[in-house]
């Protein structure tokens, strides 16, 4: 440690960010993309058709389920909302699930391509594709390191107003340092909120000793804190579920006034006399992850006893969950969160580059540590966006009927990222930066071109039907390509090339 407290904080800020900076960049960038999870999923399934109204949809869904879901243990109806036009019915037999996507016309069944969708980024950012190998623990440790970096950075950059209004553009190394400080001031509340909420979501997992005195451990503790409904008694008489949802719809309207208030409808044990219906409200009216729910009989439509009140601890955790995912946010707030997330990613990226630059200024001879850091910088900062673009390209280029297609998309993402890592160690540093950024830009330009070549009607249909998810994604990907190409050109300039190649 350093001889005085401020120097100790500088040292802590530097190395807490460096040791896990590439992981933090990955988590923040993929997590930022997940703010538009439904919209990305809709773009990745271009066969879906926009549905403008939910009137009559429930009865149509029930008609399909009565034909297809005979003797199923569970039915589910997912209605479209203002963010996604995916209208799906699902029935389950044990662990086996069946899904059908419905179109706006009577009897229309859609067959969208299988895809990992935007949900891949949501899951990846906290599991790192290591579900059974401690991915959540790694992400939690990264969040804790980020909080250490933020709070040590607050003390390091004590002149907040001066840092905020300082941006020296006469020398690029100073510009990068000033931008890092400015981004830190702007994104500080966001970083604290997102890291704290991320830790609180899995606080029981990170503090397992709190559940040790419960038989069953963490799961049993969760049941105690958040009691669910009693298990349905399936040993009684068989009875057909209702086919007209109108009687329940009237009761729902009394509790939730307004149109399109239903997000999901679940039939538990639909062919059992004790079967019940659970109706989930849309999340627009709550900060909590858990929206309001109503429970009815699946045969008579009579209201049943609902869920017991969750404990204060569970409600607090749900609010943290809601803050983290941002489902409550309207379009303008969601875009604000998205851009702050991108700025937070840029904050981490500039910090990693500044470290290499500062170390090179202090030593005469470079050592292996400098070389490793700068190569990992390339693989993370330019390689991850290239892998993401490859993921989107694979959605369009892989055969539509390919078996295990979602898995293949994820494999393309991981293999592309691995190639970027190898490329960063094989090529000279300057060339590696420029080549990866340029290929990323080229991939962004190819995505709308391939769309037009595959089906020229997609863009026209999107404009006519007002498919904002498709149009916004297309415009944003083109804008992203321009930004990466300009960065590659900027990087090719001699002064900035010195900054990132470190000699």
N, C-alpha and C positions, 0 to 999 in steps of 0.2 A: 504493500500500500504506500501511498505518497505521504510526505511529512505534514501537510495541512489538510483540513477537511475539504476545501474546494477542489484541490488537486485530486483528492481521493474520489470525489464525486465525478470529476472529469474522467478519471481512469475507469470508474465503475460504469459510467455512461458509455464510454468507448467500447469496452470489452463485453458488456452485457448485450450490446447491440451487435457486435461483431460475431460472437460465438454462435449465435443462433439467428443471425440476420437473414440468411438465405431461406431458412424455414419460415421466418416471420413474413418475408416478402411473399412466399408461396401461399401462406394461410390468408394474408390480407387480400391478395389479388383474386384468388379463387372465391374467397368469402364475399368480396365486393360484387363479383359477377352474380352471385346467388341472390342478390337483391332483386334481380329480374329472372328468377328461376322459372316462373310460369311462361313468361314471354319468350325466353330462350327455348323452352320445351316446345312451344307452339311453332316457332320458326323451324325447329328441327323435325317437325312433323307436318310438312306442307300440304299433305293430303287432307288435313282437317278443314272443315268448312265453318265460316263464321255463323254463329247462331245469335240472333238479335233479341230473342224473347224467351223467357222460361215458362210462359203460359202453356199449360197442357203437357209439359214435358214429363212431369212426375207420373201421370197416368200412362203415357206412352212407355215410360221406363218400366212401370209395373206390368204392362202388357208383355213386354219382352221377357221380363224375369219370370212371369208365370209360365211362359213357354220353355225357356232355356234353363231356369234355375230350379227345376223340380227336385224336391228332397234336399235342397242345399241347406247348409247350416247357417248361412248368413247371406244377405243381399246388401248391396250398397249402390246408391245412386249419387253420382258426382255431377252437380249441375254447373253449367258455365257461369262465369261472372264477368266483371268489367276488366279482368286481367287475362283470362284465358277462355277460349271458346271450346274447350275440350269437354264434351258431354259424354259421360261414361257410365255404364252399368256393370256391376261386378257381382258374381256369386261364387261362394266358396264351399268346397266339400273337404272338410278337414283342412289340411295345409295347401290343397290344390285350389288355385284361383283361376277364374275365367273372366275375361273382359270383352266388352263390345263397345265400340264407339258409334254413337248415333248421329245422324245428320238432321238437318231442319225439315226435310220432307218426310211425310208419313211412310213408315216402313224402311227408311233409308239407313243402311248400315255402312259405315266408313271403315276402311282398312288402312289406317296410317302406318307408316313404317315403324318398326321397332327401333328405339333409340334410347341411349342413356339420358338424353335431354339435359336441361339445366340443373336437374337434381344432382347430377354428377358433381358439379362444382360445390354445391351445398354440402354433400356428404364428404367429398374429398378434403375440404378445408378444415374439417375437424377430425377426420380419421386417417387422412393421408394414404388412403387405400390399404390401411393396416388394421382392419376391423378387429381381427382376432389376435393382433400382435401389439397392442398397446398404443394404437394411434391416438386415441383420446387423451391418454396420459401425456404423450409427446406434445400434442397441441396445447394441453393445459400448462405444461412447463414453459412452452413458448410464450403463452399469454402472461405468465408470471415474470418472465425475463423482460417482456415488453413493458410491463408496469414499472419494473426497476429502471429500465432505460428512460422511460418518460419522466419519472420523479427525479432521477439523478440529472436528467436534462433540464428540468425546471430550475434546479439550483445552478447548473452550469451556465445556462443562459438567463441570468437574472435580469438583464435589461430587456424586458419583453417589448416595450414600445419602440425602443431603439432598434432591436432586431427585426421587428415587424415592418418598420418603415425604411429599412436599409436593404438595398439591392444594388450592389456595385456591378456594373456591366463592362467596366474597362478591361477586366481580366477574367477569363472564364473560370479559373480555379476559385476566385473570390465570389463570382456569381453563384457557383455551385454551393459554396459554404453558406452564403446569405440565403439562398433558396431553401437549404436544409433548415436553417433557423426559422425562417418565415413559415415554412410548412409545419414545423414543429409547434409553433404558436397557434396556427389555425386548426390543426388536427388534434391538439392536446385533449380537449373534452371528448372528442369522438374516440380516440385511442383508449382513454381511461374507461369510458362507458363500454366499449366493445370487448375489451379484455376482462374487465370486472364481471360483466354479464356472462361472458363465455366460461369463466371459472365457476360462477354461481350456478350455472346450468347443471354442471356435473360435480357439485360440491360434495354430494354423498360419496361419489366415486373417489374423489381426491382425499376424503377424510373417512375412510371406511370404518375406523374405530367407533364412529358415532352410531353405527348400525350393528355392532358386534353382539349386543345383548338381545337382538331380535332373532328369533329362529327364522332362518331364511335370509338373513343379512339384508343387503341393500334393497332387494325387491320387496321384502316384507315391510321394511320401514317405509317405503314409498306407498304401499297399500294403506298403512296406518295413517300416514299424513294426508293421503288423498284417497279416501274410500270411494269405491265404485259401486255399481249396482250389484244386487245379489245375482248369483248365477241362476240362469233359467232352468227350471225343473222340466226336463225333457221326457219324463216318464208318463206324462198324462196324455189325454186324447189328442189325436191328430185333427187339425182344422185348417181349412184353406185361409190364407191371408187376404186382406181386402184388396180390391182392384181399383177402387175409386178413392182418390186421396182428398176429395173435396171436403169431406167432413173434418178432416184434420187440418186442412188448409185454412178453414174459417177460424179454428181455434188458434192457430199460429198467428194469424193476422191480428188477433186481439192482444197477443203478447208482444209481437214484433210488427208494428205498423210500417207500411211501405212495401214497395215492390222488390222482388228478387232478394229476399232476406235469407233464403236457405242456401247453405253451402254443401251439406251432405246429409243424406238420409240412410240410416242403417236399420235393417230388419234383422233382429237376432232370433234364431229359431223360428223362421217365418211359418213353417207348417206345424207348429206346436201350439196347443191351446194357450200356453203361457207366453207365447211369443210377444215381442215388444218392438216398438219403433223408436229409434233415437234420432232426433232432428237437431243438427248442428247449425247455428246461425253463422253468417259471414263474420269475418273478424274486423270489419271496418269500425266497429263501435267499442272496441276494447283494446287496451294496451297489453292485456294478458295474452299469452299464447292460446289459452283455452277460452273459446267463445261460449256464449250461452247455449244451453241444451234443454230440449223438452222431450218427455217420454210419453208414449201412447201405447195402447194395446194394438197389436198387429192385426186384429180381427174386427173389433168393434170400433176402434179409433178413440176409445175413451182415454182420458188422461190418466197416467199412472204416477206413482211417487217418483220424483226425480232424484238427482244426485244429492248426496249429503254435502254440506258445506265443507270445503277443504280447509286444512289448517292454515294458519297465518304464514307458516314457513313455506307451504306449497304455493300459496297465492303470491308471495314475494318471489319465489323461484319462477313462477309463470310470467310475472311481469318482467323479470330479467330476460327470460326466454323471448318474450314479445319485443323487448327493446333490441335484443340481439338480431332477431330475424327481420324486424321492421314490417310485419304484415299489416300493421295498423296504418302505415303511411300511405297517403294519397300520392298521385303520380309526381307532383312537384317536389314533395318531401323525399320521395324515394330517389329521384334524380339527384337531389342534394346529398343524400347519404351515399349514393353511388360515386359522385365526384369527390366527396371527402375521403371515401375509401380509396379511390385512385391516388389522391394526393398523399394519403398515408403510405401507400405502396411506394410512391416516389420519394417520400421522406426516408424510408428504409433503404431504398436503392441508392440515393445520394449519400447517405451515411456510409454505406459499404465502399463506395468509390472514394469518398473523402479519406477514409482510413488508409487505403493504399497510397494515396497521394501524399498524405502527411507523413507516413512512415518513410517514404522514399526521400522526402526532404531532409529527414533527420539522420539518415545513414548513407555512407558512401558506397557500400556494396550491398546489392540485393541478396536476400537469402531465399531459401525454398518456401518459407512462409508467405512472402510477398507474391511469389509466383502462383501458389495454390489459391490464395485469396482472390487474385485478379481473374484467374480462370473460373473459379466458382461464381464470381460476380457475373461473368459472361453467361455461364450456363443458367443462372437463376434469372437475371434481369432481362436478358434478351432471349434465352432459351425457353423459359416458361411461356411467354406470349406466343412464340412460334409453335409450341406444342398445343396451345389452345386453338390457334388457327388451324393446325393440322386436324384437331378434333372436329372442328366445324366442317372442314373439307371432306373428312371421311364420312360425315353424315350424308353428303351429297354423292360421293363417288363409290362407296361400298354398294354392292348389289342389294336391292330392296328386300329380296327374299332370302338373304344370307342368314344361316342359322346362327344363333347367339350374336346377333348384330350389335346390341348395346355393349357387350363385352369386347367385340372387335373395335368399336370406337374408342373405348378406354385404352385398349392395347396400342392403338395408333398414337394416342396422346403420350403414353409412357415411353414407347419406343422412340418417338420423335424427340422427346426430352433427353433420353439417354444419348441419342446421336448428337444432340447439341452439346452435351457434356463432353463427349469424346472429341467433337470438333473443336471445342474451346481449348483443349490441351494439345491438339495436333497443329492447328494453324497459329501463325503469329497473332499476338493479342489484337492489334489494330484491325487486321483482316478479319479475325473471328467476330469482333463487334459489328463491323460494317456488313459482313456477309449474312449474319443471322438477322440483323435488323432489316436488311434489304429483302431477304427471303420472306420474312414476316409480312412486310408491306406488299410484296408480290402475292402472297397467299390471300391477303385481305382483298386485293383487287380481283383475284380469281373467283372468289366466292359468289359475287353477284353475276359475274360473266357465266359461270357454270350454271347458275340458276336459269338464266335466260336461254342458254343452249339446251338445257334439259327440258324445259317447259316454258315457252315464251308467254304463256297465259298467266303464270303465277303473279308476275308484277302487275299485269292489267287487272286481274281479279282482285288483287290486294287493294289497288287504288279504287276500284268500283265499290267493293264491299267495305272499304274503310278499315282494312286490317292493319291497325296501327302497330301491332307487334312485329309483323313482317316488314313493314315499311321503315320503322324506326331502327330495327336491327340492320337492315340493308344500308341505310344512311350512316349509321354509326360505324359499321365495319369499313365503309369507304373512308370515312373521316379518320379512323384508326390507321388505315393504310397510309394515308397522306402524312399523318403524324410520325409514323415509323420511318417513312422514306426521308422526311425532312431531318429527322434525328440522325439517320445514316449519313446524309450529306453533311450535316453539321459536324458529325464525328470525324469525317474525312479531312476536316480542316486541320492544319498543322498544330495549332495551339491546343485544341481540345484533344487531339490525338496524343499529345504528350501527357495530358492529364490522366487519361485512362490506361495508357500503355506503360507508364512509369519507367521511362527510359528505354 
